Amino acid sequence: MNIAFVDLKRMHQPLYEELEAAFRSVMEKGDFVLGKGVGEFEAAFAAYCGSAAACGVASGIDAIELALNAAGVGKGDGVIVPVNTFISTALAVVYRGAVPVFVDCEERSYTLDVSKIEAAIKNSKAPVKAVIPVHLYGQPCDMKPLMALCKTYNLKIIEDACQSHGATVLVDGKWAKAGSLGDAGCFSFYPGKNLGGFGDGGMITTNSAKMDADIRVLRDLGQNGKYNHEVIGYNSRLDTVQAAVLAIKLKHLDEWNASRREAATMYAEELKSVDCVLPTEESHAHHVWHLYVIRVKNREELKKFLTEKGVGVGIHYPFPLHITPAMKYLGYKAGDFPVAEKTAPEILSLPMFPYMKREEIKYVADCIREFQKTCQSR
């Protein structure tokens, strides 16, 4: 059996006619950049997230950088970044001339360990101005204690929700969508995301009218009206074609997320007898399972074995950021973040996408069991 790591065809096949009609509509109108459809999708996405506004940009990393800019983060400022995340989170900080201040992850959820932020603030040589909680693998960071801490230290919160479209988090007895609680929420529409386009794209949600207005100027070359360039801006606009695709797919996001949750439940059942650490859903979070990440010994051997058996797998992420060569200039060393360093060599992402079949998940589990029996018999 061959099982792709991500099978996008199952999501797209029922939408072919509607997507083709959307392409034709954009071609006929010819409004390919910041067309009417962009504004319509922004309004729909803001409503979905429960945010006052949403502004489409070119990518997830642009979303984080522009949000930091609009939040007043600049050269020499410190920004708390979880050391266990995709490098884009840290790169957006670096692009602003700011300094990533790394913090370890929790061992159960792999998300930012909020309890370690205060020490990082006090030990940072750069004055910390913001925190980027990453809602990792589809599970939100614990926002209640983070929001209280940021209020104490007067820090901006820029949520990285690039992997958590539709996820919710519990704060003061109420469930809120990821990306709606901070000063800004940042999303990626890379094709493999829970809500993905047919290319790159991103979005920034916010409840601040000023921040939204500033981001709209920043994304369009710093201009407020044609040729009226008020600030140094970016060419970071969400294409109308991508907005048209995403507007159609947004209507199906909750259904796709529910299907991912069903797949996660089936994985938990099928992997009961497997010697591995299963992912958790924390009490403060409603997980949307962008990734299904287990922890195993002999990770590289298992990865090779599954690949040979036709099972697509991934590693998210093989190295904590402080060990990545690009980030060594920050001066961190091995041993500084023990939880991330412990888990990184063991994590393995199994196939996860909407409409996975029980027999596919059972096959993956059977292959892992076969591998472990082979190891035991050596």
N, C-alpha and C positions, 0 to 999 in steps of 0.2 A: 504494500500500500504506500502511495506517495501522498504526503500531507504537507502542503506549503506552510511556511511560517505565518504568512498572511495571505489569505485568498480574497482579493477584492472583487473578483467576478461574481461571487454569490450575492454581494450587496448591489452590484451595478446592473445585473441582468434584468431584474424587474423594472428598472428605471430607464431603460434604453430609449423608449419613445419620448418620455418626458424630457430627458436630457437632450436628445436630438432637437426637439422643439425649442428648447432654451437656447441652444447654439444658433439655430436659425434666426431666432428673435434678435439676438445680439448682433449677428451679421447684418441683418436688415436695418437695424437702427444705426450701426456703425459707431456706437458710443463705447469704444473698447477700454478707455481709461477713465475711471471715476464716473461711469455712466449711471443712469437712473437706478439700475439694478443693484449697484453697490450700496446706495443709500437705503434701498428697501431691505436688503439683507442685513445691513447694520442695525436697522430698527428691529427686525425680527430676532436677531441674535441678542440684542440688548434685552428685549422682552423675555426671551428664553432664560437668560442668566439672572434676570431680576435686577439688572443694572439700569441706571438712568440713561446711559449712552454707550455706544460702541463705535469704534473707528477702525476701518479696514486698512491693513498695511501689507507689505510685501512678504513677510515671513514672521515666524515666531521670534527669531533672534532680533529682528527689527522692532517687534512689539516691545520686547524688554528694554532695548536701548532707548527707544523713543519715550517709553514710560518713565525711565530713569531721568531722562533729560527734562521732561515736563515736571517731574517731582523735584527738580533742583539739584540733582546729584551731578557732580562734576569732578574736575581734576583734583586728585589727592584725597577725595572722600572715601571712606570705607563703606563697603556694602557686605552684609552677612550673606554668604552663599553656602548651601550644603555641599560638602565635599563629595557626596555621592549623587551626582546628577550628570546630565549630558553637558559637554563643554560649552555649548551655546549660552547657558545661563551665566557662566563666568566671563565668556568673551564679550557679552553685551556690556558688562561692567567695565572691562578693560577698554572697550571702544570709547567709553565716556571719559577715559583718563582717570577713572576711579580704581580703587584697590579691592579685589576680592578678599574677604576675611572669612576663611573657611571654618565650618563647624561640622562636627561628626553627625552621623545618622543614628537613628534608633535601630536596634537589632531586629525587632519584630516587623516594623513597617518599612524600614529603610529610608524613611523620610527624615527631614531635619529634626534633630534632637533639641527641642526648644529649651530644655533645662540647661544646655551648655552655651546658650547665646550670651548670657550676661557676662560670663567669664571672658568670652571672646571680645566683647565690647571693651571691657576694662583692660585687656592685654593688647589691644590693637594700637599700633603706632599711628594709624590713620584714623581721624575722627569718624566714627560710624554714623552714617546718615540714613541708611535704609536696610531693610531685610528683604530677601527674596525667598519666601517659602516655596519649595517646589512640590506640587501635588503629583507625586511620583507614581508611575505605573498605573495610574487611574485612581489612586487613593489620596485624598486631601491630607495635608499636614494638619496637626492639631492647632486650630486657629484661635481658640479661646485664650489659652495662656500666652500665645504669641501676641495677640492684640493687646492684652494687658501689659505685657513687657514693653511693647513699642509705644504705648501711651506714656509709660513711666519715663522712657528715654527719649521721647519725642522723635521717633523714627518713622519714616515712610515705609509702607508695606506694598511691595510690588509682587503680586502673586504670579508665579509661573505655573499656569494651568495648561501648558501645551500638551500634556498627556491625559487630561482629565475633563474633557468636554462632557458636561452633564452630571458630573459627580457632585455630591452634596456633603456638607460638613455641619455638624451640630455645634451651635453656639448659643448659650443661655436658653436652652430648651427649644430653639427653633432651627430648622434645617435651611441652609442657604446654599446656593450654587457656588461651586468653586469659581473664583474670579470676581465675586461680587462683594467681598468683605474688605479688601484692602483699598489703598488709594487708587490702585489700578490692577486689572487682571489681564494677563497676556496669554494668547492662544496661538497655536500653530495649526495650519490646515494642510500640512504635508500629507501626501496621499494615504499613508498608512495609519494616520490618526483615527480616533473614534469618529471624528467628523473631518474628513479629508477631501481636498479638492483634486483637480487633475493637474496639479503642479504646486508650486509654492504659494503660500498666502498666510496671513496672520490677522489678529484682531486684538484691540485693546479696549477693555470695558472699564468704565469708571462711573462714579456717582458725583464727580466734580465737573460742573459745567466749564470751569476755567481750564481744568486739565484737558478735557475733551477738545475745547477750542484750540488750546496750544498744540495738541498733538495733530490736529487737522492742518495747522499751518506747517508744522515740522515735517509731516509726511509728504507734503507737496512743494518741496524745494524752498520751504520757508516763506511761501507767498500767501498772502491774504487777499485774494483777487489776482487776476492775471498781471504778472510783471511787478506786483507790489510785494517785493521780497523784504519782509520785516526782520527775519533772523536767518542764521545759517541753518538751512534745512537739509532734508534728505529726499532722494527719489525713492519713496517707499509707499507705493499705492497698490491697493488690491484691484486686480484687473476685473472688468465687468464680466468676462467669461467665467472666471473663478467664482465670482459672487453668484452668478446664475446657477452654477453647479451646486454650490454650497447651500443656496436657498432651498433647492429641491431636497437635498440630502438632510438638511436640518429637520425636516418634517418626520424623518425616519430615525433620528438619533436615539430617542428614548427606546424604541423597539430594538434597535441594534444593541444598545447598552444592556437591555433586559436579556437579550440572547447571549451576550458575553457573560452575564451573571449566571445564566443557566449552565454555560460551558464551565465556568469556574466551579460550580457546585458538582458537576459531573467529574471534573478532575479530582476534586477532594475525595469523592467516593471511590474512584478508580485507583487512586494513589494511596489509599489507607495502609496497604500492606507493603508499600515501598519505603525503603530506608532513605528518607529525605526530609527536609524541613519545608513544610507547605506554607504558602503565603497566607496572611491573615487579613481579616477586615476588622479594623479597629472600631471601638464603640462610638467614636466621634465621627465616623465616616461612612458614606454610602459609596462603595467601590464600583467603578465602571470597567475595571479590568482591561485597560489598554494593553497590559502585558500580564502574563501569568508566570511568575518567577519563583522557582524552587531553589533550594540549596542542597548540594550534594558533594560528597567527597569524590575525588577522581573526575572532576568536572570536565577536563579536556578529553579524557578517554571516553566518557559518556557522550559528549558532544560528537565526537568522531563516530561512535557506534550508531547513534541515532541518525546521523547524516547518511551513513551507509545503508540504514534501514529505510531511507526515504522520508525521514521526518525532518522538517525544517526547524532549526533552533537558532537562538541568538544569545548574546551576552550583553546585559545592560546594567552595569558597565564594567569592563575588565579591570580598570584601574581607577582608584579614587583620584580626584583632580590634582591633588598636591603632588602626586607621583608622575603625572603626565609631564613629559619634557617641556611642553609649552608653558606650563605653570611653575616650573622649578625656580624661576626668578623671584618668586614670592618668598622663598627662604624656608619653606616648610621641609620637614624631613620624615622619613619612614618612622613610624611609631607615634606620630602626632595625633592620628585619628584611628584608634585601635579597632573600633567597630567596623568602619568602612574597610579597613585593611583586612579584617578577619573575614568579612562576608564576600568581598569582591572575587576572590579565587574560587568561590563555591557557587555563585549564582548562575542560573541557567534559565533562559526564557523559552517556554514551550509554545507550540502553535496556539494562537488565540485570535479569533475573528468571529463575527456574527454567523449564526447558522451552522456552527460546527456540529457534527453528528456524533452520537454516542459511540458508534463503532470506531470512529477516528480517535477519539479520546482514549478509548479502551486499548486501541493499538499502540498508542504512545506509551501508556502505562505498562502494557505487556512488554514492550521493548525495553523499558527501564528495568523491569523485573528480570528479564532475560540477561541484561547486562550485569546486574548485581549478583545473580546466581553464578554467572561465569566468573566474576571476580572472586566469589567465595570458594569456588572449586579449585582455584589456582594453588 
